[in-house]
Amino acid sequence: MIYARPNLSPHKWLSISALTCVLSLSAGRAHGQFLPPDLGGRLQLTPFFGALLLEDRSYDNAAYAGARIGTDISSSYSIEGGLGYASSGFESGAGDGEGRESVGMLLLFGDFLYNYPLADDFIAFGSFGAGDLVSFPESGSNRSDFYFTFGGGLKALLRPDMLLRLDVRQYAPDLEIESFNPRRGTPRFSPSGSPKSEIQKILTFTVGLTFVL
């Protein structure tokens, strides 16, 4: 049985997710200020599993798994790094099914997080970072693409040393910062001078358990 793929681009999904985060933050502010759980600057290890969606419709969406490790550097800010892997497929021939190939994708990333408590045991966060996407096609040589990443999510404290975590991330290879003026807000991005990435923008949805070490 063949199922039709949703007719929503990753950008629309990200917009919906961002709107949900904004509404959640507004609701939290309306109910007063909360203090985030005090994790004492300890390491936080988060194995995760989810889905990877590709902007290029010739590629299949895929299961995505990996791990993050990081720490809180203050009550509001965190840093983390990690990796994730997915195996996708794409049509390399004329569309008769015989030209179909698989491609492995390894995402290496480092992120900066801003944490915003919604309640005593719930934290919303936004993230921005960068990393490298290494692709391993079934035929041809491996390639590497630098990318920026941004997104957000929610953390729920299950017990003092464990949290449930939901993440949404947008990965944008083949982009570079054109200009950035802190007084004018966000950076402007433009296509880089490097060859255009075969895999363009990627969106991931993941759920994980954070273990406080």
C-alpha positions in Angstrom: 0.0 0.0 0.0 1.3 3.4 -1.0 0.6 6.4 1.2 0.7 10.0 -0.1 3.2 12.3 1.5 1.9 15.4 3.2 1.6 18.4 1.0 3.4 20.7 3.5 6.9 21.9 3.0 9.4 21.7 6.0 9.3 25.5 6.1 5.5 25.4 6.9 6.0 22.7 9.5 8.7 24.8 11.1 6.5 27.9 11.1 3.7 26.0 12.8 6.2 24.7 15.4 7.6 28.2 16.0 4.1 29.6 16.5 3.4 26.9 19.0 6.6 27.8 21.0 5.7 31.5 20.9 2.2 30.8 22.2 3.6 28.6 25.0 6.1 31.2 26.0 3.3 33.8 26.2 1.1 31.5 28.3 4.1 30.9 30.7 4.7 34.6 31.0 1.0 35.3 31.7 1.2 32.9 34.7 4.3 34.4 36.2 8.0 33.8 36.2 9.4 30.3 37.0 12.8 29.1 37.9 14.3 26.3 35.9 15.4 23.1 37.6 18.8 23.5 39.1 21.0 20.8 37.4 24.2 22.2 39.0 26.1 22.5 35.7 26.3 18.7 35.3 26.6 17.0 32.0 23.4 16.1 30.3 23.3 13.1 27.9 20.3 12.8 25.5 19.8 9.8 23.3 17.1 10.6 20.8 15.0 9.1 18.0 12.7 10.7 15.4 12.1 11.6 11.8 14.2 13.4 9.2 12.3 15.3 6.4 14.1 16.5 3.3 13.1 19.5 1.2 14.2 17.8 -2.0 11.2 15.6 -2.8 13.4 13.1 -4.8 14.8 12.0 -1.4 12.8 9.8 1.0 12.0 10.9 4.5 13.8 8.7 7.0 14.1 7.6 10.6 16.7 9.6 12.5 18.6 8.7 15.7 21.6 10.0 17.6 22.7 11.6 20.9 23.4 15.0 22.4 25.7 15.9 25.2 25.8 19.3 26.9 25.6 21.4 30.1 24.0 24.5 31.5 26.3 27.5 31.6 23.8 29.6 33.5 20.1 29.4 34.6 19.1 30.5 31.1 21.8 29.3 28.7 23.1 25.9 27.7 25.6 24.6 25.2 25.6 21.1 23.6 27.0 19.1 20.7 26.2 15.7 19.2 25.5 13.6 16.2 22.6 12.0 14.4 22.3 9.5 11.6 19.7 8.7 9.0 19.5 6.4 5.9 17.5 7.7 3.0 16.8 6.8 -0.6 16.6 8.8 -3.8 15.8 8.4 -7.5 19.0 8.7 -9.5 17.7 7.3 -12.8 14.8 8.1 -15.1 12.2 7.2 -12.5 11.6 3.5 -13.6 12.7 2.3 -10.1 16.0 0.8 -11.4 18.0 3.9 -10.7 17.1 4.1 -7.0 20.0 4.4 -4.6 20.5 4.7 -0.8 22.4 7.5 0.9 23.5 7.7 4.5 23.6 11.0 6.3 25.6 11.8 9.4 24.9 15.2 11.0 27.5 16.6 13.4 26.3 19.7 15.3 27.0 22.2 18.1 24.2 24.3 19.5 23.6 27.2 21.8 20.3 27.1 23.8 18.2 29.7 25.5 16.0 28.1 28.2 12.7 29.7 29.2 10.8 28.0 32.1 7.0 27.6 31.5 6.4 25.9 34.9 8.4 24.4 37.7 8.9 21.2 35.7 8.6 22.4 32.1 11.1 24.4 30.0 10.8 25.8 26.5 14.0 26.5 24.6 15.2 28.0 21.4 18.5 27.0 19.7 21.0 28.2 17.1 24.1 26.5 16.0 26.2 25.0 13.1 27.8 21.8 12.1 28.6 19.5 9.2 26.5 17.1 7.1 28.4 14.1 5.7 26.6 12.1 3.1 27.5 8.6 2.0 25.9 7.8 -1.4 25.7 4.2 -2.5 27.6 5.1 -5.6 30.0 8.1 -6.0 32.2 9.8 -3.4 31.3 11.0 0.0 30.7 14.7 0.5 30.6 17.2 3.3 28.4 20.3 3.7 28.7 23.0 6.4 25.3 24.1 7.6 23.5 26.4 10.1 20.8 25.0 12.4 18.0 26.6 14.3 14.9 25.4 16.1 13.5 24.8 19.6 11.6 22.4 21.8 10.4 21.5 25.3 11.9 19.8 28.3 9.9 18.1 31.0 11.5 17.2 34.4 10.6 13.5 35.2 12.8 13.3 38.2 15.9 15.2 39.5 18.3 13.3 37.2 16.0 12.7 34.1 14.1 14.8 31.6 11.9 14.1 28.6 12.9 16.3 25.7 11.2 17.2 22.4 13.2 18.9 19.6 12.4 20.5 16.2 15.4 21.5 14.1 15.9 23.1 10.7 19.3 22.4 9.0 20.3 24.7 6.1 23.3 23.6 4.1 24.9 25.8 1.5 24.2 29.0 3.4 26.5 31.7 4.7 26.1 34.8 6.8 25.9 37.8 4.4 25.8 40.5 7.1 25.0 40.8 10.8 24.3 44.0 12.7 23.4 43.2 16.4 21.4 46.4 16.6 19.2 45.4 13.6 18.4 41.9 14.8 18.9 38.6 13.0 21.6 37.8 10.5 20.9 37.8 6.7 21.7 34.6 4.9 22.5 34.0 1.2 23.7 31.1 -0.9 27.4 30.4 -0.4 30.0 30.4 -3.2 30.5 26.7 -2.8 28.8 24.2 -5.2 25.2 23.8 -4.4 24.5 21.0 -1.9 22.6 18.0 -3.3 20.6 17.8 -0.1 19.2 21.2 0.6 17.2 22.0 3.8 16.4 19.3 6.3 13.9 19.3 9.2 14.0 16.9 12.1 11.5 16.0 14.8 13.0 14.0 17.8 12.1 12.8 21.2 14.7 11.8 23.8 15.5 11.1 27.4 18.0 13.4 29.1 20.2 11.7 31.8 21.9 14.2 34.2 25.3 12.7 34.9 
